Amino acid sequence: MRVFAVALLLLVPALAWGAPRGIALTKAQMRDGGVAVARPAPMRFAPARRGYGMVIDASPVLALRAAIVQAEARERLTMATLGRTRTLFHGAGNVSEAALQQAEAAQAVAAARLAGLKVKARTTYGAALGGALISGGKVVRALESGQSLVEVGLSGAALTDPPAVAKAGTAKLTLIGVSGHLPRGMVGQGLYYRGPAMQVGTPLSVSLPTGPVRRGISVPASSVLYRGGAAYVFVETSPGRFVARAIPIGAKIRKHGAVTGYFVAGGVLPSGAKLVVKGAGLLRSIAKTTKG
């Protein structure tokens, strides 16, 4: 291949990098150099952030909810008792002042315990899940019915408006809200989601959509080269003739965690253009060597 590349360079006209004429190769040169072209597949792409998720034990959450319910019942009971005791004390005088003081103390203790549990809920689990534990509602009912509680850690900048729905593989996750703390070892943002029943401790790769679906093409990773900090591909402008075109590579396409390509929005490259999908490195070598 090295000998072939040197010979091929002697046959290619000396052209500046990215010049309009580009690089011209014969069919035989493309075949011998392993250069192949293909039209990128159209695709729809939804920009997303990747997060690390973990199914956590929901039993402490539900136990705290049960403690709040008990404390609320106790607080209502002591308030009713205090009301009756006050009525009797200020009315017929059927109770002593000591009994009134005991009722007041019991109500104060019950109120303080309830307030403390509410503070614990908010500080431990955040405003969203903590608020759900205080008020009850669909989040608590979902966890009680066996849905999983998923803690998601996002590195980098926090999302000001986390998506209502995220995905972990084929599992749909529904947002609860921002968590009260970051997962251990993370710098960024913590979120709570609920999802289908999964085993506690299951690690998850979570995709959180951050924008609307866009139309474009899927550029394979084998087509992408780098120069001066920018990414580019070789586009076939006519049979056997190629020019370099810069592309954005912020939107990565992953499969099983590995980057397999990049989404490029419509209009960035000529409509229907074919790209070099094999042998792009050889064209780069030609462009570098023949640069005027």
For each residue, the residues with C-beta under 8 A, 3 or more apart:
1: 4 5 34
2: 5 6
3: 6 7
4: 1 7 8 32 33
5: 1 2 8 9 33 282 285
6: 2 3 9 10
7: 3 4 10 11
8: 4 5 11 12 25 29 32 33 282 286
9: 5 6 12 285 286 289 290
10: 6 7
11: 7 8 29
12: 8 9 15 23 24 25 286 290
13: 21 24 290
14: 290 292
15: 12 19 21 22 23 287 290 291 292
16: 19 291 292
17: 227 244 287 288 291
18: 22 243 244 287
19: 15 16 22 243 292
20: 243
21: 13 15 24 241
22: 15 18 19 237 241 242 243 244
23: 12 15 234 241 242 243 283 286 287 290
24: 12 13 21 240 241 242
25: 8 12 29 30 33 35 240 241 242
26: 29 30 240
27: 30 31 240
28: 31 32
29: 8 11 25 26 32 33 35
30: 25 26 27 33 35 36 240 279
31: 27 28 34 35
32: 4 8 28 29
33: 4 5 8 25 29 30 279 282
34: 1 31 278 279 282
35: 25 29 30 31 276 278 279 282 283
36: 30 276 277 278 279
37: 236 274 275 276 277
38: 274 275 277
39: 272 273 274 275
40: 217 218 219 220 264 269 273 275
41: 217 218
42: 215 216 217 218
43: 215 216 217 218 263
44: 213 214 215
45: 213 214 215 216 251 253 263
46: 209 211 212 213 214
47: 209 210 211 214 251
48: 207 208 209 210
49: 154 159 207 208 210
50: 205 206 207 208 254
51: 152 153 154 166 191 205 206 207 208
52: 152 153 183 186 203 204 205 206
53: 150 151 152 153 168 173 193 203 204 205 206
54: 150 151 183 201 202 203 204
55: 148 149 150 198 199 200 201 202 204
56: 149 150 151 200
57: 60 149 200
58: 61 62 143 148 149
59: 62 63
60: 57 63 64
61: 58 64 65 125 129 133 143 149
62: 58 59 65 66 140 143 144
63: 59 60 66 67
64: 60 61 67 68 117 120 121 124 133
65: 61 62 68 69 133 136 140
66: 62 63 69 70
67: 63 64 70 71 117
68: 64 65 71 72 114 117 118 121 133 134
69: 65 66 72 73 136
70: 66 67 73 74
71: 67 68 74 75 110 113 114 117
72: 68 69 75 76 114
73: 69 70 76 77
74: 70 71 77 78 110 113 114
75: 71 72 78 79 107 110 111 113 114
76: 72 73 79 80
77: 73 74 80 81 110
78: 74 75 81 82 103 106 107 109 110 111
79: 75 76 82 83 107 110
80: 76 77 83 84
81: 77 78 84 85 103 106 107
82: 78 79 85 86 103 104 106 107
83: 79 80 86 87
84: 80 81 87 88
85: 81 82 88 89 95 99 100 103
86: 82 83 89 90 100 103
87: 83 84 90 91
88: 84 85 91 92 93 94 95
89: 85 86 93 94 95 96 97 99 100
90: 86 87
91: 87 88 94
92: 88
93: 88 89
94: 88 89 91
95: 85 88 89 99 100
96: 89 99 100
97: 89 100 101
98: 101 102
99: 85 89 95 96 102 103
100: 85 86 89 95 96 97 103 104
101: 97 98 104 105
102: 98 99 105 106
103: 78 81 82 85 86 99 100 106 107
104: 82 100 101 107 108
105: 101 102 108 109
106: 78 81 82 102 103 109 110
107: 75 78 79 81 82 103 104 110 111
108: 104 105 111 112
109: 78 105 106 112 113
110: 71 74 75 77 78 79 106 107 113 114
111: 75 78 107 108 114 115
112: 108 109 115 116
113: 71 74 75 109 110 116 117
114: 68 71 72 74 75 110 111 117 118
115: 111 112 118 119
116: 112 113 119 120
117: 64 67 68 71 113 114 120 121
118: 68 114 115 121 122 130 134
119: 115 116 122 123
120: 64 116 117 123 124
121: 64 68 117 118 124 125 129 130 131 133 134
122: 118 119 125 126 127 130 131 134 180
123: 119 120 130 180
124: 64 120 121 130 180 181
125: 61 121 122 128 129 130 133 179 180 192
126: 122 129 130 177 178 179 180 181 192
127: 122 130 131 177 178 180
128: 125 131 132 176 177 178 192
129: 61 121 125 126 132 133 139 176 177 179 180 192
130: 118 121 122 123 124 125 126 127 133 134 180
131: 121 122 127 128 134 135
132: 128 129 135 136 137 139 140 176
133: 61 64 65 68 121 125 129 130 140
134: 68 118 121 122 130 131
135: 131 132
136: 65 69 132 140 141
137: 132 140 141
138: 141 142
139: 129 132 142 143 176 194
140: 62 65 132 133 136 137 143 144
141: 136 137 138 144 145
142: 138 139 145 147 194
143: 58 61 62 139 140 146 147 149 194
144: 62 140 141
145: 141 142
146: 143 197
147: 142 143 194 195 196 197
148: 55 58 194 195 196 197 198 200
149: 55 56 57 58 61 143 176 192 194
150: 53 54 55 56 168 173 192 193 194 195 198 204 206
151: 53 54 56 179 183 190 191 192
152: 51 52 53 166 173 190 191 192 193 204 206 208
153: 51 52 53 182 183 186 188 189 190 191
154: 49 51 158 159 186 188 189 190 191 208
155: 186 187 188
156: 188
157: 188
158: 154 188 189
159: 49 154 162 163 189 191 208 210
160:
161:
162: 159 175 177 178 191 208
163: 159 166 175 208 209 210
164: 174 175
165: 172 173 174 175 209
166: 51 152 163 172 173 175 193 206 207 208 209
167: 170 171 172 173 206 207
168: 53 150 171 173 195 204 205 206 207
169: 204 205
170: 167
171: 167 168 195 196 198 204
172: 165 166 167 195 196
173: 53 150 152 165 166 167 168 193 194 195 206
174: 164 165 193 194 195
175: 162 163 164 165 166 191 192 193
176: 128 129 132 139 149 191 192 193 194
177: 126 127 128 129 162 191 192
178: 126 127 128 162 189 190 191 192
179: 125 126 129 151 182 190 191 192
180: 122 123 124 125 126 127 129 130 190
181: 124 126 190
182: 153 179 186 187 188 189 190
183: 52 54 151 153 186 190
184:
185:
186: 52 153 154 155 182 183 190
187: 155 182
188: 153 154 155 156 157 158 182
189: 153 154 158 159 178 182
190: 151 152 153 154 178 179 180 181 182 183 186
191: 51 151 152 153 154 159 162 175 176 177 178 179
192: 125 126 128 129 149 150 151 152 175 176 177 178 179
193: 53 150 152 166 173 174 175 176 206
194: 139 142 143 147 148 149 150 173 174 176
195: 147 148 150 168 171 172 173 174 198
196: 147 148 171 172
197: 146 147 148
198: 55 148 150 171 195 202 204
199: 55 202
200: 55 56 57 148
201: 54 55
202: 54 55 198 199
203: 52 53 54
204: 52 53 54 55 150 152 168 169 171 198
205: 50 51 52 53 168 169 257
206: 50 51 52 53 150 152 166 167 168 173 193
207: 48 49 50 51 166 167 168
208: 48 49 50 51 152 154 159 162 163 166
209: 46 47 48 163 165 166
210: 47 48 49 159 163
211: 46 47 214
212: 46
213: 44 45 46
214: 44 45 46 47 211 263 265 266
215: 42 43 44 45 265 266
216: 42 43 45 263 264 265 266 268
217: 40 41 42 43 263 264 266 269
218: 40 41 42 43 253 261 262 263
219: 40 223 224 233 247 261 262 263 264 275
220: 40 223 224 260 261 275 277
221: 224 259 260 261 262
222: 277 278 280
223: 219 220 233 234 275 276 277 280
224: 219 220 221 231 232 233 247 249 262 280
225: 231 232 233 234 244 280 281 284
226: 229 230 231 232
227: 17 230 232 244 284
228:
229: 226
230: 226 227 246
231: 224 225 226 246 247 248 249 262
232: 224 225 226 227 244 245 246 247
233: 219 223 224 225 244 245 247 269 275 276 280
234: 23 223 225 242 243 244 245 275 276 280 283
235: 242 243 244 245 269 270 273 274 275 276
236: 37 239 240 241 242 273 274 275 276
237: 22 241 242 243 270 273
238: 241
239: 236
240: 24 25 26 27 30 236
241: 21 22 23 24 25 236 237 238
242: 22 23 24 25 234 235 236 237 276 283
243: 18 19 20 22 23 234 235 237
244: 17 18 22 225 227 232 233 234 235 287
245: 232 233 234 235 269
246: 230 231 232
247: 219 224 231 232 233 262 264 268 269
248: 231 251 262 264 268
249: 224 231 252 262
250:
251: 45 47 248 262 263 264
252: 249 259 261 262 263
253: 45 218 259 260 261 262 263
254: 50 257 258 259 260
255: 258 260
256:
257: 205 254
258: 254 255
259: 221 252 253 254 262
260: 220 221 253 254 255
261: 218 219 220 221 252 253
262: 218 219 221 224 231 247 248 249 251 252 253 259
263: 43 45 214 216 217 218 219 251 252 253
264: 40 216 217 219 247 248 251 268 269
265: 214 215 216 268
266: 214 215 216 217 271
267:
268: 216 247 248 264 265
269: 40 217 233 235 245 247 264 273 275
270: 235 237 273
271: 266
272: 39
273: 39 40 235 236 237 269 270
274: 37 38 39 235 236
275: 37 38 39 40 219 220 223 233 234 235 236 269
276: 35 36 37 223 233 234 235 236 242 279 280 283
277: 36 37 38 220 222 223 280
278: 34 35 36 222
279: 30 33 34 35 36 276 282 283
280: 222 223 224 225 233 234 276 277 283 284
281: 225 284 285
282: 5 8 33 34 35 279 285 286
283: 23 35 234 242 276 279 280 286 287
284: 225 227 280 281 287 288
285: 5 9 281 282 288 289
286: 8 9 12 23 282 283 289 290
287: 15 17 18 23 244 283 284 290 291
288: 17 284 285 291
289: 9 285 286
290: 9 12 13 14 15 23 286 287
291: 15 16 17 287 288
292: 14 15 16 19
